[in-house]
Amino acid sequence: MTHPRILVTVDGAPVSGAFFDRLVSLTITDREGIRSDMLDLVFDDAAPHFQSPRRGARVEVTMNGTFVGAYVIDRVEFSCLPYAIAVKGHSADLRSDMKASKTRHWDAASVKDIVVEKAGDHGLLSKISDAVSGHVYDWIGQQDETDLHFLHRLAQRHGALFTIKNGALLWLERGAGKKADGTAIAPAQVFAPSIIQGSCRVSETDADRFATVKAYWQDRKGAKRHEVVVDADPQAIGERVLRDPYSSKEEAEAAARAAAREITRGLIETACSIVGRPGLMAGQPVVYSGVRPLVDGREFILETVKHSFTKSGGLRTAFTGKLKAE
């Protein structure tokens, strides 16, 4: 028996009815940033034993007419007595050659120049926000470091969200809910009737609050270390110090401002499970509507989205998020 709401292909071929007959659960986890998106499948393997997707197979999943993603199977686990098979895969967009260490440097290059070059090296399109890519480095090096780690480090310094989706390297303004061209993404609305009872949380916390953020930069000519301080949470006390040294005052200020924005966003977080909504994805803004005062209308940026299907529970979507950056 096939299920009308879920379409799965393995190496380009639609799966047979046996796949859904044996399927216990299907879960897709979409994470903000470069943490690889994951596919998890669990099958009933009672005799006669089931032939699950092999390691290295490419699996594509569509839910309710929405293409959710393509994944490469990298782990198959057989459990015995009782018999079950657990199959795990990672996003097919995550190139294995991006995990190879490299050493190189750039002179007089902007962040955008570097990101475009890295995307081209791996056959990826690039969609880059000018708001977080304009800084120009006199010199910057990649020292025995993978492209993934180097780009992640560069993104943190400039308040960027770096991810790879559908063959494109995205370099966006973190927590802003904007496309690469700077236009705002319309928030998805979550209405009370769609919420799974007992699952919705919005938390406000004083943990990790700081009044200011301090960063250091090194004067290469004078070999002197300088500091910059930016305001974070005016109602807090204390100071967060960024330990990595930066190459210029402008870069240090950008990193400190990015850290200050993340401190403010992290004060208000949400988690919720709703009736299946496969169109939701990490990095997308959402707002609650008709839930309660002080919750409705607040805009959150999704950090993790998990779509799961079981025969007993049907299709559900769970997400976590932080307050949108001001």
N, C-alpha and C positions, 0 to 999 in steps of 0.2 A: 504494500500500500504506500503510495506517495502522499505527501502532505501538500495541499494546494497553496499554502502560504510561504513555503520554503523551497527555493530552487538551489541545488548544489550540483556543481560539475567537478569531476576529478580528471585532470589532464584533458580538459575540454569536452568530456563526455558526460551527459546528465546521468546521475546515479539511478540505479534500479530501485524497485520497490523494497528489496531486501534491506537496503540502507536505512530506510525510514522504519521498517518493521523492527529492526534491531536497535535503532537510535534511542538512547535514554535521555541524552541532553546534548545541546549544541550551544556553545557560548562564544561570543566574539567580544573582545575587550579592546577598546579604542582609547589610547592615551594621548594626552597633550604632549607635544615635544617629540624627541627622537626615540623615546622608549618604544620598542617594537610592538606593534599591535599583534594580538594573539588570537588564535582559534583553538578551542577545546571541544573535542567530541568524546562522548562516552557511549559505548555500545554494549548491549547484552550479548554475551558470547556463549550462551548455553548451547549444547550439542543440538544439531550439527554446527560446528564452529564457523564463525563469520570471517570473511576475507575483508579486513579493514583497508583503508587507503594506506599505501606504502610510504616509507620515508623518501623524501624527495619529490613526492607528487605535488602538483599544483591544484589547490582547491579554491574554487570561487563560490561565493555565497550571495544570493539575492533573497531579500525578505520583503514580502508584501509589495513586490514590484520595484524595490529600491536595491540597487547594487551596493552591498555592504563592504566587500573587499576581496582581495586575492591573497592566498596564503601558501607557504611552502611547508609541508609536513617535515618536522625535524625530530619527532619523538613518537614512538609507538610502544605502549606498555601493556603487557598481558597479565591479567590477574586470574588466579586459578582457585576454584572451590570457595566461593562461587566464581563463575567465569565472567570476565568483563574485559573490555579493551578500552584504554584511554589513548587518544590520539591528540597530539599538540602540534601547532604550526605557528610560524611567525610571518609577518607581513612580507609579501613578495617584493615590495618596493625597497626593502632594506638590502642594498647591494653588499655582498660579502667582501668585495674588494675595498669597501669603505672602512673595513676593520684592519687593514694592513698599515703598519707603521711607516711613516715617511718623515724625511727631514728636508726642509726647504725654507725660503724666506721671500718676502716681497719688499720692494722699495717704492715709496711714494704711491701706495695703492689704497684705494678706499675699501671699506667693508664690502660695498656692492661689487667692486671689481673682483675681490677675492671669492665671494659667494658665487658669482656668475661663472668664474673659472672652475671652481670645485664642481658645480653642477654639470658643466660641460665635460669635465674629466670622467664623469660616470654616466654620461648619456642621458642626463636629466634636463628637463625644462627648468627654468627658474622664475619664480614669482616673488618679487622682493619689494618690501615697503621702504620707501625713501626715508621715512621717519626714523628708522633704526639702521640705516646703512650708509649714511653720508660721511661718517668720520674717516679721515685720511691718515694713514700711518706713514711716518717717515721710514720706518722699518718695523716689520713684525715677522717672527719666526715660528715655524712648526718643527719642533725638535723631537725626533723619534716618537711621533704621535700619530694616531690614526686620524683620518679625515673626520670621522664621526666625533671623536673627542675634541679635535681642534675647532670644528664648527660649533659644537656645543659650548665650548669655553668662550668663543668669540660672541656667541649669542647672549650668554650671561652678562658679559661686559657691557653690552649695548641695549639690554632690555628687550631682546628679540626672542621670538618663538621660532625655533628651527625644527622643521619636520619634513617628511617625504611622503607624499600622497599621490597615488595615481600617476606615477612617472614624473612628478614635478617636485623640485626642492622649494619649499615655502619658507620665506624669511619674513615673519610678520611681527607687528608690535604686540608684545606679550600683554595679555589681559585686557586688550582694548576692544575686542570684538569687531575688528576691521579687516577688510580684504587688503591684498597687497597694494591696490591703487589708492588706499586710504578711505574708501567708502565704508560706512558702517554696515554691519550685517544685522538685518532685522532679527530681533530676538524671537525665539520660539516660545509660545505661551503654554504653560502647564496648568490645566484646569483641575479643580478639586475632584471631579468625578473620575478622572483618569488615574488618580494616585492610589497605589496599593495601600490599604489601611495599615497604619502603624509604621510606615516606612519613611515619612517625610520629616526631615530635621533641618532647622536653620539655627546655627550656633554663633554666638558672639562671645569672644574670649579676650582676656587681657594678656594671655601668654604671648611672649616674643614681641612685646611692644617696646619701641625705642623712640626717644625724642629726636635723635639725630643719627646720621650714618656718616662714618669717616672713611675716607679712602686715601691711599698714598700714591704719589707718582714720582718717578725718578728723572731728574734732570741729567740727561746723558752727557751734555757738554760740561756742566759744572759738577757732575757726580754727586749731586746733593738730593736728599729726599725731602719732598714737600707733602703737605696734606691738604685735603679739601674736606669740608663738612657741609652736609645739606640737611635740611629739616625733614623729619619723617612724620611722627605722630605728636602734635603739639600738646596732647593731654597726657603723654607718657613721660617717663624719666629714663635716664641712661642712654648709652650710645653703642650702636653696633659698629664694629670695626671690620672692614674688608681687608683680609691679610695679603691678598695678591698685590704686588706692585704694578702700577700702570705706567704707560710710556709717556703720557702727557697729562696736563691739567684737564684738558677737555675730555679725555677718555676716563679719567678718574671721576670727574663730575658725572658723566653719563652713567657709569657703573653705580655710583652712590645713589643717583636719582632712581635708577631701576630697582635697586635694593629697597629704597624707601617706599616705592609704589607697591612692591610685593609685601612689605610689612603691613601696609594699610589694607591691602586686599585680604591678607590672611586673618584679619580680625573677625571677618564674617564669612562663614562657609555653609554649604548646604549639601545634603545627601537625600536621595529620593528614589523610589521605584514606581514605575508607572506601567500602564497597559502598553504593550509593545509599540515602539515608535522608531523604526530602523533608520529614519532620516536624521535623527540626532547624532551628532559627532563631537568629539573633543575639540575645544577651541571655539565652539558655538555659544552665543549668549542665549540665556533663557530667563523668563520671568514667570512667577506664579500669579495666577489670577483666580479670585474667588476662594482663597484658602483662609487667610486671616489678615487683620491689620498688622503692620510692621513686617509682614512677609510679602504681601502682594506688591508688585511694582518694582521691587528691588531686582537689579539686573546682575545675574551671575554668569561667569564664563566657565564652561564645563571643562574639567580637567581629566576625568575618566568617564567613559560611557561603556556600559556592558549590556549587550543584547543577548538574551538567553531564550532558548526554546526547549520545553519539555512537553510530553504528551499530557501530563496532568495539569500543568499550569499554563500551557500555551506560550505565547510570545510576550516577554516582558523586557523592559528597559530600565536599568538602574544607572544613576549618574551621581557624580560628586562635582562640586564647583566652588570657586571663590568669587567674591564680589568683584564686579567690573572695575578696572582702574579708572580713576578720575583723570 
